[in-house]
């Protein structure tokens, strides 16, 4: 389904004067951050729609010949910066007309009300409470622009939209495990991890801290049998969450990392190219580390790799088995952080084939 960003004009893209009419070139001034914010949104896969009330446009109180010079110069400036709108919605009714076409009414948004558009995943950007009401009427999210508030700046709006795409929740329930795995690839390093295996929790927490993601994993597994099903299914659920959060993969780095840890070193080669290949060369000398059998770490990463649809090659060496597997998890986290990093000014697929 398509998603859209509906952007107000006056007070949001360009500064709104005291008389609320931009009817001359002298009044044309861009809101700080508007151009860079809009430009970064061009590469996120949303349709960009300008939606504006222009009271009495085309009447004697606001002739079209007064409106067009500043409006067209604004558009030329934006086009020169690579910003193109997919549609322009302008309503000319006065407030007292009580027209359903006028924002926050949704009469002029008919094209976007059908099944082709995911309005719950769309946004309204504007500077007035009426823009918030429009968002509620559409069932979209509202991002307020206020030049006096960093929390409501164009940079904050662009970051909110960028990060909204890269989240996923996977619920996996079998006769052996009941799992919820949630990831935010642009998170702030928050975690809530409880698998029933304390050492696995500790290792998954390395993905949070070194991968710069937010991660929630709750698993209720049949540990009274053994650790196998919990390790396998947590790997599958986490891999599926990462795969889902990546979405189209446009703009990501795709590849990822090697690191030393005390006397150990670990190398993780990661490619989100869509093909699956798994290699493991990590020799352990103990049967357990903490409450986890060392043989299960290979199975965990293999399960996760398959669910992520990626190439994952892991090699590590060292003397201390705790350091050894911790180095692997840290290297994986760094590889993940590098591979999923996205350039918001690029929406290209990282593939010469044109598909992943």
C-alpha positions in Angstrom: 0.0 0.0 0.0 1.1 3.6 -0.7 1.9 6.0 2.1 1.8 9.8 1.9 3.1 12.9 3.7 0.6 15.7 3.6 2.4 19.0 4.1 0.8 22.3 4.9 2.2 25.3 3.1 1.8 28.6 5.0 3.5 28.5 8.3 5.0 25.1 7.6 7.0 25.4 4.4 7.0 29.1 4.1 6.6 31.7 6.8 3.1 33.0 7.2 2.8 36.8 7.6 0.5 38.6 10.0 -2.1 39.2 7.4 -2.0 35.4 6.5 -1.7 36.1 2.8 1.5 35.5 0.8 0.6 37.7 -2.1 3.9 39.2 -3.1 7.5 38.0 -3.6 8.6 40.3 -0.8 6.6 38.1 1.6 8.2 34.8 0.5 10.5 33.3 3.2 11.1 29.7 3.9 10.6 28.2 7.4 14.0 27.3 8.8 14.9 23.6 8.0 12.0 23.2 5.6 14.1 22.6 2.5 16.5 20.1 4.1 13.7 18.4 5.9 11.6 17.9 2.8 14.7 16.8 0.8 15.4 14.0 3.3 11.8 12.8 3.1 12.0 12.5 -0.7 14.0 9.2 -0.3 11.7 7.4 2.2 9.2 6.0 -0.2 6.3 8.3 0.7 4.2 10.3 -1.8 4.6 14.0 -1.0 1.4 16.0 -1.1 1.0 19.8 -0.5 -2.3 20.6 1.2 -3.3 24.2 1.8 -6.2 26.4 2.6 -6.0 29.7 0.6 -9.0 31.7 1.8 -10.8 33.3 -1.2 -8.1 32.6 -3.7 -9.3 33.8 -7.1 -11.6 36.4 -5.7 -11.1 40.2 -5.4 -9.8 39.8 -1.9 -7.0 37.4 -3.1 -6.5 37.6 -6.9 -4.8 34.6 -8.6 -2.2 37.0 -10.1 -1.2 38.0 -6.6 -0.9 34.4 -5.4 1.0 32.8 -8.3 4.4 34.7 -8.4 5.4 33.8 -4.8 3.8 30.3 -5.1 5.6 29.5 -8.3 8.9 30.8 -7.1 8.6 28.6 -4.0 8.0 25.6 -6.2 10.9 26.4 -8.5 13.2 26.8 -5.4 12.1 23.4 -4.1 12.4 21.7 -7.5 15.9 23.1 -7.7 16.7 21.3 -4.5 15.3 18.0 -5.8 12.0 18.3 -4.0 9.0 17.3 -6.1 5.4 17.0 -4.9 3.2 14.2 -6.2 0.1 16.3 -5.8 -1.1 19.8 -4.8 -4.4 20.2 -2.9 -5.6 23.8 -2.5 -8.9 24.8 -1.1 -10.2 28.3 -1.7 -13.2 28.4 0.7 -13.5 30.9 3.6 -13.8 29.5 7.1 -17.4 30.8 7.3 -18.3 28.7 4.3 -18.1 25.6 6.5 -17.0 23.6 3.4 -16.1 19.9 3.9 -13.3 20.6 1.3 -11.5 23.0 3.6 -9.0 21.6 6.1 -9.4 20.0 8.6 -12.2 18.5 6.5 -11.1 15.7 4.2 -13.3 16.5 1.2 -10.3 17.3 -1.1 -8.4 14.2 0.0 -10.7 11.8 -1.8 -8.0 10.2 -3.9 -6.2 9.1 -0.7 -9.2 7.7 1.2 -9.3 4.4 -0.8 -7.8 1.1 -0.2 -4.6 2.0 -2.1 -3.3 4.2 0.7 -2.1 3.2 4.2 -3.3 6.3 6.0 -2.3 4.9 9.4 1.3 4.8 8.2 1.0 8.3 6.6 1.7 11.7 8.1 0.4 15.2 8.3 2.9 18.0 8.8 1.6 21.4 9.8 1.9 24.3 12.3 -1.7 24.6 13.5 -4.0 22.6 15.7 -6.3 22.3 12.7 -3.5 20.2 11.0 -3.6 17.9 14.0 -7.4 17.6 13.5 -6.9 16.9 9.9 -4.5 14.1 10.8 -7.1 12.6 13.2 -9.8 12.9 10.5 -7.6 11.0 8.0 -6.4 8.5 10.6 -2.8 9.6 10.0 0.0 10.8 12.4 0.5 14.5 13.0 4.0 16.1 13.2 3.8 19.7 14.4 6.3 22.4 13.0 7.2 25.2 15.4 10.3 27.1 14.6 10.7 28.1 18.3 10.9 24.5 19.5 13.7 22.0 18.6 11.3 19.2 19.4 8.9 20.4 16.7 11.6 21.3 14.1 11.8 20.1 10.5 14.8 18.0 11.6 12.8 16.3 14.3 9.9 15.7 11.9 12.2 14.1 9.3 13.8 11.9 12.0 10.4 10.8 13.3 9.3 9.8 9.8 12.6 8.1 9.0 12.6 6.0 12.2 8.9 5.1 11.9 9.5 2.7 9.1 12.2 0.5 10.6 10.4 -1.2 13.4 8.9 -4.7 13.6 7.1 -6.9 16.1 7.1 -10.7 15.6 4.9 -13.0 17.7 5.9 -16.7 17.5 3.9 -19.3 19.4 4.5 -23.0 19.1 4.0 -26.0 21.3 7.5 -25.5 22.6 7.9 -21.7 22.9 5.9 -18.5 23.2 7.9 -15.5 21.9 7.5 -11.8 21.3 10.4 -10.1 19.5 10.3 -6.4 18.7 13.1 -4.3 17.2 13.7 -0.7 16.3 16.7 -0.4 14.0 16.8 3.4 14.7 16.2 3.0 18.4 18.1 4.5 21.3 19.6 1.4 22.8 16.7 0.4 25.1 16.1 -3.2 25.8 13.7 -5.6 27.6 15.1 -9.1 27.3 14.0 -12.2 29.1 14.5 -15.6 27.5 14.8 -17.8 30.6 18.5 -18.2 29.8 20.6 -15.6 31.7 23.7 -15.9 29.6 21.6 -15.6 26.4 20.0 -12.5 27.8 23.5 -11.1 28.5 24.6 -11.8 24.9 21.4 -10.4 23.3 22.0 -7.2 25.3 25.3 -6.9 23.4 23.3 -6.5 20.2 21.4 -3.6 21.8 24.5 -1.7 23.1 26.8 -2.4 20.1 24.2 -2.4 17.4 22.5 0.8 18.5 19.0 -0.8 18.3 16.1 -1.0 20.7 15.2 -4.7 21.3 12.5 -6.4 23.2 12.5 -10.2 23.5 10.3 -12.2 25.8 10.4 -16.0 25.6 8.5 -18.6 27.6 10.1 -21.9 26.5 10.2 -25.5 27.5 13.5 -25.2 29.4 12.5 -28.2 31.5 13.2 -30.3 28.4 16.4 -28.5 27.4 17.7 -25.3 25.9 17.3 -26.2 22.2 13.8 -24.9 21.4 14.4 -21.6 23.2 17.7 -20.9 21.4 16.4 -21.9 18.0 13.1 -20.0 18.2 14.6 -16.9 19.7 17.0 -16.9 16.8 14.2 -17.3 14.3 12.0 -14.6 15.8 14.8 -12.1 16.1 15.9 -12.8 12.5 12.3 -12.4 11.2 12.0 -9.1 13.2 15.2 -7.7 11.6 14.1 -8.8 8.1 10.7 -7.2 8.5 12.2 -4.0 9.9 14.5 -3.6 7.0 11.5 -3.3 4.7 12.5 -2.5 1.1 16.2 -2.2 2.1 16.5 1.0 0.1 19.4 3.2 1.2 21.0 0.7 3.6 24.7 0.0 3.5 23.9 -3.8 3.2 27.3 -5.1 4.3 28.9 -5.3 7.5 32.8 -6.2 11.0 35.6 -7.6 13.0 36.8 -6.8 16.5 39.2 -8.0 19.2 38.1 -8.7 22.7 41.0 -9.3 25.1 42.8 -12.4 23.9 40.0 -13.2 21.4 39.1 -11.9 18.0 35.9 -12.3 16.0 35.0 -11.7 12.4 31.4 -11.4 11.2 30.7 -11.0 7.5 27.1 -10.0 6.8 25.3 -9.3 3.6 21.5 -8.5 3.4 21.5 -9.3 -0.3 18.7 -11.8 -0.1 20.7 -15.0 -0.6 21.3 -17.3 2.3 24.7 -18.8 3.2 25.9 -19.6 6.7 29.5 -20.4 7.7 30.6 -21.0 11.3 34.1 -21.5 12.6 34.1 -20.9 16.4 35.9 -23.6 18.4 34.8 -24.0 22.0 36.6 -26.0 24.7 33.8 -26.0 27.2 30.4 -27.7 27.1 28.6 -24.7 28.7 29.1 -21.0 29.1 26.8 -19.9 31.9 23.5 -21.7 31.5 23.9 -22.1 27.7 25.4 -25.1 25.9 28.1 -23.9 23.6 26.9 -26.2 20.7 23.7 -24.1 20.6 25.3 -20.9 19.6 25.9 -22.1 16.1 22.3 -23.2 15.9 21.1 -19.9 17.2 23.0 -17.9 14.5 22.0 -20.3 11.8 18.3 -20.0 12.7 18.6 -16.2 12.8 20.6 -16.1 9.5 17.9 -18.1 7.7 15.1 -15.9 9.0 17.0 -12.7 8.0 17.5 -14.0 4.4 21.2 -13.1 4.5 24.7 -14.3 4.1 26.3 -14.7 7.5 29.9 -15.9 8.0 31.3 -16.0 11.5 34.8 -16.9 12.5 36.4 -16.4 16.0 39.4 -17.7 18.0 40.6 -17.3 21.6 41.2 -19.1 24.8 38.4 -17.9 27.2 35.1 -19.3 26.0 33.1 -16.5 27.6 35.2 -13.9 25.8 35.0 -15.9 22.6 31.2 -16.0 22.3 30.9 -12.4 23.6 33.3 -11.2 20.9 31.0 -13.0 18.3 27.9 -11.2 19.6 29.6 -7.9 19.7 31.0 -8.3 16.2 27.6 -9.4 15.0 26.0 -6.3 16.6 28.6 -4.0 14.9 28.1 -5.7 11.6 24.3 -5.3 12.0 24.7 -1.6 12.9 26.9 -1.0 9.8 24.8 -3.0 7.4 21.4 -1.5 8.3 22.7 2.1 8.5 20.6 4.1 6.0 21.5 7.3 4.1 18.3 9.3 4.3 19.5 11.3 1.2 19.6 8.1 -0.9 16.8 5.7 -1.7 18.8 3.5 -4.0 18.9 -0.3 -3.6 22.4 -1.3 -2.7 22.6 -3.7 -5.7 23.7 -3.4 -9.3 20.9 -5.8 -10.2 18.3 -3.3 -9.2 16.6 -5.8 -6.8 17.5 -7.6 -3.5 
